[in-house]
Amino acid sequence: MIPFSILDLCPVAQDATPADAFRNSVDLARHAEDWGYRRFWLAEHHNMAGIASAATAVVIGHVAAGTRTLRIGAGGIMLPNHSPLAIAEQFGTLESLHPGRIDLAVGRAPGSDGVTARALRRDFMNAAERFPQDVAELLGLFEPAQPRQQVQAVPGCGLHVPVWILGSSTFGAQLAATLGLPYAFASHFAPDMLFEAIDIYRRYFQPSPRLARPYVLLGVNCVIADTDEEAARLFTSAQQQFTNLFRGEPGKVQPPLDSMDGYWAPFEKHRVDHALRYAIVGSPVTARAKLQHFIEQTGADELMLTGQFYSHAARLRSYELAAALRAA
């Protein structure tokens, strides 16, 4: 199979704290390194009790310090929340501390609700419109400094930090193709434009000094257990979280349920099932077939597995089984 990576949201379980989540993320990353995963990304989300990776660059540094060879990165940094210079400095610092191991994927969503977005940056809508210009500025800040260049990222200038475009629509695909950057699509929660976005990216890709040919990474929810029944049960934690998110009531990761009947209304079930339509849920035999079908459908170059688990032990087991499928 193609390379597997992990998107970790530092999940905070119902009876746990962010400190517990950080310890679990480092533990998962160390196991992922031993199991042969290519990279381990963390995502910027704000004002969500169940996700502890808001200060994404800080958490990346913590996880990188606890591992040896695994690539650690952001999947992604929501660039409209920040100045390109600040991000270039942060990731230049990370690359200086952990040479050759840092990735930076950037997106234009707020990673939060509208009220929180305004608290982060009051001109967010204008900043989102400037996303292509900010990406170009960010790329320039990683280039070697030019004579009389007034603003430099220190550290950052001249460092090779791979920059990715993260998207959930065709906008990011077009930008990644134009700039010749690798593209990561968030099919783990926004499946609707998956195939259209991939097609646009590959069709219009322009080779660049950073990338010679298109490279597509796809996010996919993956919950594997010893049996189909146990995997379906574990998956109810993610289903509850998405239901609560659609209700405008995001919270901590809840324990799995024997059945979602009675928890969600029929229209909520339809909405959650739609968002999670590409989820890989099942035993190793079931998961292998689903993974192979998804890869054949999309022609992905790499999969980034993710999942919201209440139990850290179940999370470790799921990623261990997925790694075994790839190695078999």
Stockholm file with secondary structure:
# STOCKHOLM 1.0

chainA/1-328         MIPFSILDLCPVAQDATPADAFRNSVDLARHAEDWGYRRFWLAEHHNMAGIASAATAVVIGHVAAGTRTLRIGAGGIMLPNHSPLAIAEQFGTLESLHPGRIDLAVGRAPGSDGVTARALRRDFMNAAERFPQDVAELLGLFEPAQPRQQVQAVPGCGLHVPVWILGSSTFGAQLAATLGLPYAFASHFAPDMLFEAIDIYRRYFQPSPRLARPYVLLGVNCVIADTDEEAARLFTSAQQQFTNLFRGEPGKVQPPLDSMDGYWAPFEKHRVDHALRYAIVGSPVTARAKLQHFIEQTGADELMLTGQFYSHAARLRSYELAAALRAA
#=GR chainA/1-328 SS CCCEEEEECCBCBTTCCHHHHHHHHHHHHHHHHHHTCSEEEECCCCSCTTBCCSSHHHHHHHHHHTCSSSEEEEEEEEGGGSCHHHHHHHHHHHHHHSTTCEEEEEESSCSSCHHHHHHHCTTHHHHHHTHHHHHHHHHHHTSCCCTTCSCCCTTTTTCCCCEEEEESSHHHHHHHHHHTCCEEECTTTCCTTHHHHHHHHHHHCCCBTTBSSCCEEEEEEEEECSSHHHHHHHHHHHHHHHHHHHTTCCCSBCCCCSCCBTTBCHHHHHHHHHHTTTCEEECHHHHHHHHHHHHHHHCCSEEEEECCCSCHHHHHHHHHHHHHHHHC
#=GC SS_cons         CCCEEEEECCBCBTTCCHHHHHHHHHHHHHHHHHHTCSEEEECCCCSCTTBCCSSHHHHHHHHHHTCSSSEEEEEEEEGGGSCHHHHHHHHHHHHHHSTTCEEEEEESSCSSCHHHHHHHCTTHHHHHHTHHHHHHHHHHHTSCCCTTCSCCCTTTTTCCCCEEEEESSHHHHHHHHHHTCCEEECTTTCCTTHHHHHHHHHHHCCCBTTBSSCCEEEEEEEEECSSHHHHHHHHHHHHHHHHHHHTTCCCSBCCCCSCCBTTBCHHHHHHHHHHTTTCEEECHHHHHHHHHHHHHHHCCSEEEEECCCSCHHHHHHHHHHHHHHHHC
//
